[in-house]
Amino acid sequence: MRPRIAQRGVDSSEKLGRHLWVIKRTLAWLNRFRRLAICYERFADIHQAFVVHGCALICLSQIRRLC
């Protein structure tokens, strides 16, 4: 994602808010996993693995919901 700064007459704040909502929603879904809400891991690669695992579980639940 690219950072965007609202400018007068170019983009309305509604469009920027939509993108921000997607990010906040995704972070809220990841915070449901206790191990990701509070970082217990010493090493970044282990924490990254848990983030990827959490994202995979979120995607799986969304796919199940659509089917």
PDB file of N, CA, C and O in Angstrom:
ATOM      1  N   MET A   1       0.836  -1.180   0.000  1.00  0.00           N
ATOM      2  CA  MET A   1       0.000   0.000   0.000  1.00  0.00           C
ATOM      3  C   MET A   1       0.877   1.238   0.000  1.00  0.00           C
ATOM      4  O   MET A   1       1.957   1.254   0.589  1.00  0.00           O
ATOM      5  N   ARG A   2       0.402   2.254  -0.657  1.00  0.00           N
ATOM      6  CA  ARG A   2       1.096   3.530  -0.687  1.00  0.00           C
ATOM      7  C   ARG A   2       0.421   4.481   0.286  1.00  0.00           C
ATOM      8  O   ARG A   2      -0.808   4.516   0.355  1.00  0.00           O
ATOM      9  N   PRO A   3       1.193   5.251   1.036  1.00  0.00           N
ATOM     10  CA  PRO A   3       0.566   6.260   1.891  1.00  0.00           C
ATOM     11  C   PRO A   3      -0.006   7.377   1.028  1.00  0.00           C
ATOM     12  O   PRO A   3       0.615   7.805   0.056  1.00  0.00           O
ATOM     13  N   ARG A   4      -1.189   7.840   1.393  1.00  0.00           N
ATOM     14  CA  ARG A   4      -1.832   8.921   0.652  1.00  0.00           C
ATOM     15  C   ARG A   4      -2.239  10.008   1.627  1.00  0.00           C
ATOM     16  O   ARG A   4      -2.764   9.735   2.707  1.00  0.00           O
ATOM     17  N   ILE A   5      -1.989  11.229   1.231  1.00  0.00           N
ATOM     18  CA  ILE A   5      -2.374  12.380   2.046  1.00  0.00           C
ATOM     19  C   ILE A   5      -3.457  13.135   1.284  1.00  0.00           C
ATOM     20  O   ILE A   5      -3.293  13.465   0.110  1.00  0.00           O
ATOM     21  N   ALA A   6      -4.545  13.396   1.957  1.00  0.00           N
ATOM     22  CA  ALA A   6      -5.655  14.098   1.306  1.00  0.00           C
ATOM     23  C   ALA A   6      -5.238  15.522   0.974  1.00  0.00           C
ATOM     24  O   ALA A   6      -4.629  16.215   1.789  1.00  0.00           O
ATOM     25  N   GLN A   7      -5.577  15.942  -0.232  1.00  0.00           N
ATOM     26  CA  GLN A   7      -5.318  17.308  -0.660  1.00  0.00           C
ATOM     27  C   GLN A   7      -6.638  17.930  -1.085  1.00  0.00           C
ATOM     28  O   GLN A   7      -7.544  17.226  -1.532  1.00  0.00           O
ATOM     29  N   ARG A   8      -6.750  19.211  -0.951  1.00  0.00           N
ATOM     30  CA  ARG A   8      -7.982  19.902  -1.291  1.00  0.00           C
ATOM     31  C   ARG A   8      -8.332  19.711  -2.754  1.00  0.00           C
ATOM     32  O   ARG A   8      -7.524  19.990  -3.641  1.00  0.00           O
ATOM     33  N   GLY A   9      -9.540  19.235  -2.996  1.00  0.00           N
ATOM     34  CA  GLY A   9     -10.033  19.093  -4.344  1.00  0.00           C
ATOM     35  C   GLY A   9      -9.539  17.861  -5.093  1.00  0.00           C
ATOM     36  O   GLY A   9     -10.008  17.603  -6.201  1.00  0.00           O
ATOM     37  N   VAL A  10      -8.627  17.106  -4.541  1.00  0.00           N
ATOM     38  CA  VAL A  10      -8.097  15.933  -5.235  1.00  0.00           C
ATOM     39  C   VAL A  10      -8.813  14.673  -4.769  1.00  0.00           C
ATOM     40  O   VAL A  10      -9.451  13.994  -5.574  1.00  0.00           O
ATOM     41  N   ASP A  11      -8.719  14.357  -3.515  1.00  0.00           N
ATOM     42  CA  ASP A  11      -9.391  13.191  -2.941  1.00  0.00           C
ATOM     43  C   ASP A  11     -10.232  13.623  -1.757  1.00  0.00           C
ATOM     44  O   ASP A  11      -9.807  14.442  -0.943  1.00  0.00           O
ATOM     45  N   SER A  12     -11.412  13.074  -1.672  1.00  0.00           N
ATOM     46  CA  SER A  12     -12.231  13.373  -0.501  1.00  0.00           C
ATOM     47  C   SER A  12     -11.797  12.479   0.649  1.00  0.00           C
ATOM     48  O   SER A  12     -11.166  11.444   0.438  1.00  0.00           O
ATOM     49  N   SER A  13     -12.133  12.879   1.850  1.00  0.00           N
ATOM     50  CA  SER A  13     -11.740  12.096   3.016  1.00  0.00           C
ATOM     51  C   SER A  13     -12.472  10.765   3.069  1.00  0.00           C
ATOM     52  O   SER A  13     -12.025   9.841   3.748  1.00  0.00           O
ATOM     53  N   GLU A  14     -13.599  10.655   2.360  1.00  0.00           N
ATOM     54  CA  GLU A  14     -14.342   9.395   2.358  1.00  0.00           C
ATOM     55  C   GLU A  14     -13.531   8.279   1.716  1.00  0.00           C
ATOM     56  O   GLU A  14     -13.517   7.157   2.222  1.00  0.00           O
ATOM     57  N   LYS A  15     -12.861   8.568   0.621  1.00  0.00           N
ATOM     58  CA  LYS A  15     -12.065   7.547  -0.050  1.00  0.00           C
ATOM     59  C   LYS A  15     -10.888   7.112   0.801  1.00  0.00           C
ATOM     60  O   LYS A  15     -10.558   5.927   0.848  1.00  0.00           O
ATOM     61  N   LEU A  16     -10.252   8.059   1.475  1.00  0.00           N
ATOM     62  CA  LEU A  16      -9.142   7.698   2.350  1.00  0.00           C
ATOM     63  C   LEU A  16      -9.633   6.892   3.539  1.00  0.00           C
ATOM     64  O   LEU A  16      -8.943   5.985   4.004  1.00  0.00           O
ATOM     65  N   GLY A  17     -10.814   7.216   4.030  1.00  0.00           N
ATOM     66  CA  GLY A  17     -11.371   6.481   5.158  1.00  0.00           C
ATOM     67  C   GLY A  17     -11.679   5.036   4.831  1.00  0.00           C
ATOM     68  O   GLY A  17     -11.577   4.167   5.698  1.00  0.00           O
ATOM     69  N   ARG A  18     -12.051   4.768   3.598  1.00  0.00           N
ATOM     70  CA  ARG A  18     -12.334   3.390   3.191  1.00  0.00           C
ATOM     71  C   ARG A  18     -11.091   2.522   3.297  1.00  0.00           C
ATOM     72  O   ARG A  18     -11.155   1.388   3.772  1.00  0.00           O
ATOM     73  N   HIS A  19      -9.965   3.054   2.855  1.00  0.00           N
ATOM     74  CA  HIS A  19      -8.722   2.292   2.927  1.00  0.00           C
ATOM     75  C   HIS A  19      -8.294   2.084   4.374  1.00  0.00           C
ATOM     76  O   HIS A  19      -7.838   1.001   4.741  1.00  0.00           O
ATOM     77  N   LEU A  20      -8.438   3.108   5.186  1.00  0.00           N
ATOM     78  CA  LEU A  20      -8.063   3.009   6.587  1.00  0.00           C
ATOM     79  C   LEU A  20      -8.938   1.988   7.304  1.00  0.00           C
ATOM     80  O   LEU A  20      -8.456   1.256   8.168  1.00  0.00           O
ATOM     81  N   TRP A  21     -10.224   1.934   6.950  1.00  0.00           N
ATOM     82  CA  TRP A  21     -11.128   0.982   7.576  1.00  0.00           C
ATOM     83  C   TRP A  21     -10.689  -0.454   7.288  1.00  0.00           C
ATOM     84  O   TRP A  21     -10.753  -1.305   8.175  1.00  0.00           O
ATOM     85  N   VAL A  22     -10.252  -0.731   6.080  1.00  0.00           N
ATOM     86  CA  VAL A  22      -9.800  -2.082   5.719  1.00  0.00           C
ATOM     87  C   VAL A  22      -8.607  -2.478   6.569  1.00  0.00           C
ATOM     88  O   VAL A  22      -8.532  -3.612   7.041  1.00  0.00           O
ATOM     89  N   ILE A  23      -7.684  -1.571   6.769  1.00  0.00           N
ATOM     90  CA  ILE A  23      -6.499  -1.864   7.572  1.00  0.00           C
ATOM     91  C   ILE A  23      -6.874  -2.078   9.024  1.00  0.00           C
ATOM     92  O   ILE A  23      -6.406  -3.031   9.647  1.00  0.00           O
ATOM     93  N   LYS A  24      -7.720  -1.200   9.580  1.00  0.00           N
ATOM     94  CA  LYS A  24      -8.122  -1.345  10.987  1.00  0.00           C
ATOM     95  C   LYS A  24      -8.910  -2.622  11.212  1.00  0.00           C
ATOM     96  O   LYS A  24      -8.745  -3.275  12.241  1.00  0.00           O
ATOM     97  N   ARG A  25      -9.771  -2.990  10.258  1.00  0.00           N
ATOM     98  CA  ARG A  25     -10.540  -4.225  10.374  1.00  0.00           C
ATOM     99  C   ARG A  25      -9.622  -5.432  10.385  1.00  0.00           C
ATOM    100  O   ARG A  25      -9.805  -6.346  11.189  1.00  0.00           O
ATOM    101  N   THR A  26      -8.637  -5.444   9.503  1.00  0.00           N
ATOM    102  CA  THR A  26      -7.712  -6.568   9.426  1.00  0.00           C
ATOM    103  C   THR A  26      -6.886  -6.683  10.703  1.00  0.00           C
ATOM    104  O   THR A  26      -6.669  -7.787  11.201  1.00  0.00           O
ATOM    105  N   LEU A  27      -6.428  -5.561  11.232  1.00  0.00           N
ATOM    106  CA  LEU A  27      -5.673  -5.603  12.488  1.00  0.00           C
ATOM    107  C   LEU A  27      -6.550  -6.070  13.647  1.00  0.00           C
ATOM    108  O   LEU A  27      -6.065  -6.758  14.545  1.00  0.00           O
ATOM    109  N   ALA A  28      -7.825  -5.709  13.640  1.00  0.00           N
ATOM    110  CA  ALA A  28      -8.739  -6.173  14.684  1.00  0.00           C
ATOM    111  C   ALA A  28      -8.922  -7.685  14.588  1.00  0.00           C
ATOM    112  O   ALA A  28      -8.980  -8.373  15.607  1.00  0.00           O
ATOM    113  N   TRP A  29      -9.012  -8.201  13.362  1.00  0.00           N
ATOM    114  CA  TRP A  29      -9.126  -9.657  13.198  1.00  0.00           C
ATOM    115  C   TRP A  29      -7.873 -10.355  13.714  1.00  0.00           C
ATOM    116  O   TRP A  29      -7.967 -11.410  14.342  1.00  0.00           O
ATOM    117  N   LEU A  30      -6.708  -9.781  13.456  1.00  0.00           N
ATOM    118  CA  LEU A  30      -5.464 -10.395  13.931  1.00  0.00           C
ATOM    119  C   LEU A  30      -5.355 -10.319  15.451  1.00  0.00           C
ATOM    120  O   LEU A  30      -4.743 -11.192  16.067  1.00  0.00           O
ATOM    121  N   ASN A  31      -5.938  -9.292  16.065  1.00  0.00           N
ATOM    122  CA  ASN A  31      -5.868  -9.170  17.521  1.00  0.00           C
ATOM    123  C   ASN A  31      -6.735 -10.193  18.239  1.00  0.00           C
ATOM    124  O   ASN A  31      -6.633 -10.338  19.457  1.00  0.00           O
ATOM    125  N   ARG A  32      -7.588 -10.906  17.504  1.00  0.00           N
ATOM    126  CA  ARG A  32      -8.351 -11.981  18.138  1.00  0.00           C
ATOM    127  C   ARG A  32      -7.431 -13.121  18.575  1.00  0.00           C
ATOM    128  O   ARG A  32      -7.760 -13.886  19.482  1.00  0.00           O
ATOM    129  N   PHE A  33      -6.281 -13.223  17.920  1.00  0.00           N
ATOM    130  CA  PHE A  33      -5.305 -14.241  18.298  1.00  0.00           C
ATOM    131  C   PHE A  33      -4.437 -13.670  19.409  1.00  0.00           C
ATOM    132  O   PHE A  33      -3.687 -12.717  19.198  1.00  0.00           O
ATOM    133  N   ARG A  34      -4.547 -14.254  20.582  1.00  0.00           N
ATOM    134  CA  ARG A  34      -3.900 -13.705  21.767  1.00  0.00           C
ATOM    135  C   ARG A  34      -2.389 -13.594  21.600  1.00  0.00           C
ATOM    136  O   ARG A  34      -1.765 -12.654  22.091  1.00  0.00           O
ATOM    137  N   ARG A  35      -1.825 -14.545  20.916  1.00  0.00           N
ATOM    138  CA  ARG A  35      -0.380 -14.547  20.757  1.00  0.00           C
ATOM    139  C   ARG A  35       0.104 -13.380  19.887  1.00  0.00           C
ATOM    140  O   ARG A  35       1.261 -12.970  19.977  1.00  0.00           O
ATOM    141  N   LEU A  36      -0.780 -12.856  19.054  1.00  0.00           N
ATOM    142  CA  LEU A  36      -0.414 -11.716  18.220  1.00  0.00           C
ATOM    143  C   LEU A  36      -0.764 -10.392  18.885  1.00  0.00           C
ATOM    144  O   LEU A  36      -0.134  -9.373  18.603  1.00  0.00           O
ATOM    145  N   ALA A  37      -1.755 -10.396  19.760  1.00  0.00           N
ATOM    146  CA  ALA A  37      -2.154  -9.161  20.435  1.00  0.00           C
ATOM    147  C   ALA A  37      -1.038  -8.665  21.352  1.00  0.00           C
ATOM    148  O   ALA A  37      -0.777  -7.465  21.435  1.00  0.00           O
ATOM    149  N   ILE A  38      -0.388  -9.596  22.033  1.00  0.00           N
ATOM    150  CA  ILE A  38       0.747  -9.276  22.891  1.00  0.00           C
ATOM    151  C   ILE A  38       1.918 -10.098  22.373  1.00  0.00           C
ATOM    152  O   ILE A  38       1.837 -11.323  22.295  1.00  0.00           O
ATOM    153  N   CYS A  39       2.981  -9.438  22.029  1.00  0.00           N
ATOM    154  CA  CYS A  39       4.121 -10.126  21.417  1.00  0.00           C
ATOM    155  C   CYS A  39       4.938 -10.835  22.499  1.00  0.00           C
ATOM    156  O   CYS A  39       5.661 -10.197  23.265  1.00  0.00           O
ATOM    157  N   TYR A  40       4.811 -12.161  22.549  1.00  0.00           N
ATOM    158  CA  TYR A  40       5.558 -12.954  23.511  1.00  0.00           C
ATOM    159  C   TYR A  40       6.875 -13.456  22.932  1.00  0.00           C
ATOM    160  O   TYR A  40       7.742 -13.913  23.677  1.00  0.00           O
ATOM    161  N   GLU A  41       7.032 -13.377  21.632  1.00  0.00           N
ATOM    162  CA  GLU A  41       8.172 -13.999  20.961  1.00  0.00           C
ATOM    163  C   GLU A  41       9.419 -13.135  21.072  1.00  0.00           C
ATOM    164  O   GLU A  41       9.350 -11.906  21.056  1.00  0.00           O
ATOM    165  N   ARG A  42      10.560 -13.804  21.184  1.00  0.00           N
ATOM    166  CA  ARG A  42      11.832 -13.101  21.240  1.00  0.00           C
ATOM    167  C   ARG A  42      12.332 -12.738  19.854  1.00  0.00           C
ATOM    168  O   ARG A  42      12.980 -11.707  19.672  1.00  0.00           O
ATOM    169  N   PHE A  43      12.034 -13.582  18.879  1.00  0.00           N
ATOM    170  CA  PHE A  43      12.592 -13.411  17.547  1.00  0.00           C
ATOM    171  C   PHE A  43      11.507 -12.957  16.569  1.00  0.00           C
ATOM    172  O   PHE A  43      10.362 -13.403  16.633  1.00  0.00           O
ATOM    173  N   ALA A  44      11.894 -12.073  15.675  1.00  0.00           N
ATOM    174  CA  ALA A  44      10.941 -11.503  14.729  1.00  0.00           C
ATOM    175  C   ALA A  44      10.428 -12.538  13.738  1.00  0.00           C
ATOM    176  O   ALA A  44       9.276 -12.465  13.311  1.00  0.00           O
ATOM    177  N   ASP A  45      11.273 -13.504  13.365  1.00  0.00           N
ATOM    178  CA  ASP A  45      10.827 -14.491  12.377  1.00  0.00           C
ATOM    179  C   ASP A  45       9.747 -15.406  12.932  1.00  0.00           C
ATOM    180  O   ASP A  45       8.870 -15.846  12.188  1.00  0.00           O
ATOM    181  N   ILE A  46       9.794 -15.697  14.212  1.00  0.00           N
ATOM    182  CA  ILE A  46       8.745 -16.510  14.826  1.00  0.00           C
ATOM    183  C   ILE A  46       7.445 -15.718  14.889  1.00  0.00           C
ATOM    184  O   ILE A  46       6.374 -16.255  14.602  1.00  0.00           O
ATOM    185  N   HIS A  47       7.532 -14.461  15.258  1.00  0.00           N
ATOM    186  CA  HIS A  47       6.340 -13.609  15.292  1.00  0.00           C
ATOM    187  C   HIS A  47       5.751 -13.478  13.890  1.00  0.00           C
ATOM    188  O   HIS A  47       4.533 -13.525  13.718  1.00  0.00           O
ATOM    189  N   GLN A  48       6.612 -13.315  12.893  1.00  0.00           N
ATOM    190  CA  GLN A  48       6.154 -13.223  11.507  1.00  0.00           C
ATOM    191  C   GLN A  48       5.434 -14.500  11.090  1.00  0.00           C
ATOM    192  O   GLN A  48       4.430 -14.439  10.380  1.00  0.00           O
ATOM    193  N   ALA A  49       5.933 -15.648  11.520  1.00  0.00           N
ATOM    194  CA  ALA A  49       5.277 -16.918  11.192  1.00  0.00           C
ATOM    195  C   ALA A  49       3.878 -16.978  11.799  1.00  0.00           C
ATOM    196  O   ALA A  49       2.949 -17.468  11.158  1.00  0.00           O
ATOM    197  N   PHE A  50       3.719 -16.487  13.021  1.00  0.00           N
ATOM    198  CA  PHE A  50       2.400 -16.474  13.644  1.00  0.00           C
ATOM    199  C   PHE A  50       1.463 -15.478  12.952  1.00  0.00           C
ATOM    200  O   PHE A  50       0.259 -15.724  12.871  1.00  0.00           O
ATOM    201  N   VAL A  51       1.993 -14.370  12.460  1.00  0.00           N
ATOM    202  CA  VAL A  51       1.178 -13.407  11.712  1.00  0.00           C
ATOM    203  C   VAL A  51       0.682 -14.053  10.422  1.00  0.00           C
ATOM    204  O   VAL A  51      -0.492 -13.922  10.074  1.00  0.00           O
ATOM    205  N   VAL A  52       1.566 -14.748   9.711  1.00  0.00           N
ATOM    206  CA  VAL A  52       1.181 -15.424   8.473  1.00  0.00           C
ATOM    207  C   VAL A  52       0.147 -16.503   8.763  1.00  0.00           C
ATOM    208  O   VAL A  52      -0.818 -16.657   8.015  1.00  0.00           O
ATOM    209  N   HIS A  53       0.342 -17.244   9.838  1.00  0.00           N
ATOM    210  CA  HIS A  53      -0.611 -18.282  10.232  1.00  0.00           C
ATOM    211  C   HIS A  53      -1.972 -17.672  10.564  1.00  0.00           C
ATOM    212  O   HIS A  53      -3.008 -18.212  10.177  1.00  0.00           O
ATOM    213  N   GLY A  54      -1.969 -16.548  11.279  1.00  0.00           N
ATOM    214  CA  GLY A  54      -3.221 -15.868  11.597  1.00  0.00           C
ATOM    215  C   GLY A  54      -3.925 -15.369  10.348  1.00  0.00           C
ATOM    216  O   GLY A  54      -5.147 -15.469  10.242  1.00  0.00           O
ATOM    217  N   CYS A  55      -3.162 -14.830   9.399  1.00  0.00           N
ATOM    218  CA  CYS A  55      -3.753 -14.364   8.133  1.00  0.00           C
ATOM    219  C   CYS A  55      -4.349 -15.530   7.355  1.00  0.00           C
ATOM    220  O   CYS A  55      -5.413 -15.398   6.750  1.00  0.00           O
ATOM    221  N   ALA A  56      -3.666 -16.669   7.371  1.00  0.00           N
ATOM    222  CA  ALA A  56      -4.189 -17.850   6.679  1.00  0.00           C
ATOM    223  C   ALA A  56      -5.497 -18.311   7.309  1.00  0.00           C
ATOM    224  O   ALA A  56      -6.429 -18.684   6.596  1.00  0.00           O
ATOM    225  N   LEU A  57      -5.575 -18.290   8.629  1.00  0.00           N
ATOM    226  CA  LEU A  57      -6.808 -18.688   9.309  1.00  0.00           C
ATOM    227  C   LEU A  57      -7.948 -17.711   9.012  1.00  0.00           C
ATOM    228  O   LEU A  57      -9.096 -18.122   8.842  1.00  0.00           O
ATOM    229  N   ILE A  58      -7.626 -16.424   8.950  1.00  0.00           N
ATOM    230  CA  ILE A  58      -8.646 -15.420   8.615  1.00  0.00           C
ATOM    231  C   ILE A  58      -9.152 -15.644   7.199  1.00  0.00           C
ATOM    232  O   ILE A  58     -10.358 -15.604   6.958  1.00  0.00           O
ATOM    233  N   CYS A  59      -8.241 -15.879   6.259  1.00  0.00           N
ATOM    234  CA  CYS A  59      -8.649 -16.137   4.867  1.00  0.00           C
ATOM    235  C   CYS A  59      -9.504 -17.384   4.774  1.00  0.00           C
ATOM    236  O   CYS A  59     -10.496 -17.403   4.045  1.00  0.00           O
ATOM    237  N   LEU A  60      -9.134 -18.423   5.499  1.00  0.00           N
ATOM    238  CA  LEU A  60      -9.898 -19.665   5.492  1.00  0.00           C
ATOM    239  C   LEU A  60     -11.315 -19.437   6.026  1.00  0.00           C
ATOM    240  O   LEU A  60     -12.278 -19.961   5.466  1.00  0.00           O
ATOM    241  N   SER A  61     -11.444 -18.670   7.089  1.00  0.00           N
ATOM    242  CA  SER A  61     -12.774 -18.419   7.645  1.00  0.00           C
ATOM    243  C   SER A  61     -13.622 -17.588   6.681  1.00  0.00           C
ATOM    244  O   SER A  61     -14.833 -17.787   6.591  1.00  0.00           O
ATOM    245  N   GLN A  62     -12.986 -16.651   5.957  1.00  0.00           N
ATOM    246  CA  GLN A  62     -13.735 -15.845   4.983  1.00  0.00           C
ATOM    247  C   GLN A  62     -14.179 -16.693   3.802  1.00  0.00           C
ATOM    248  O   GLN A  62     -15.283 -16.510   3.289  1.00  0.00           O
ATOM    249  N   ILE A  63     -13.332 -17.620   3.366  1.00  0.00           N
ATOM    250  CA  ILE A  63     -13.703 -18.508   2.265  1.00  0.00           C
ATOM    251  C   ILE A  63     -14.850 -19.419   2.683  1.00  0.00           C
ATOM    252  O   ILE A  63     -15.787 -19.633   1.914  1.00  0.00           O
ATOM    253  N   ARG A  64     -14.780 -19.955   3.898  1.00  0.00           N
ATOM    254  CA  ARG A  64     -15.859 -20.813   4.401  1.00  0.00           C
ATOM    255  C   ARG A  64     -17.173 -20.045   4.495  1.00  0.00           C
ATOM    256  O   ARG A  64     -18.247 -20.587   4.233  1.00  0.00           O
ATOM    257  N   ARG A  65     -17.067 -18.773   4.873  1.00  0.00           N
ATOM    258  CA  ARG A  65     -18.283 -17.955   5.000  1.00  0.00           C
ATOM    259  C   ARG A  65     -18.942 -17.709   3.654  1.00  0.00           C
ATOM    260  O   ARG A  65     -20.166 -17.615   3.572  1.00  0.00           O
ATOM    261  N   LEU A  66     -18.154 -17.606   2.611  1.00  0.00           N
ATOM    262  CA  LEU A  66     -18.704 -17.349   1.280  1.00  0.00           C
ATOM    263  C   LEU A  66     -19.309 -18.589   0.632  1.00  0.00           C
ATOM    264  O   LEU A  66     -20.209 -18.475  -0.201  1.00  0.00           O
ATOM    265  N   CYS A  67     -18.828 -19.761   1.003  1.00  0.00           N
ATOM    266  CA  CYS A  67     -19.318 -20.992   0.371  1.00  0.00           C
ATOM    267  C   CYS A  67     -20.597 -21.495   0.983  1.00  0.00           C
ATOM    268  O   CYS A  67     -21.126 -22.520   0.554  1.00  0.00           O
TER     269      CYS A  67
END
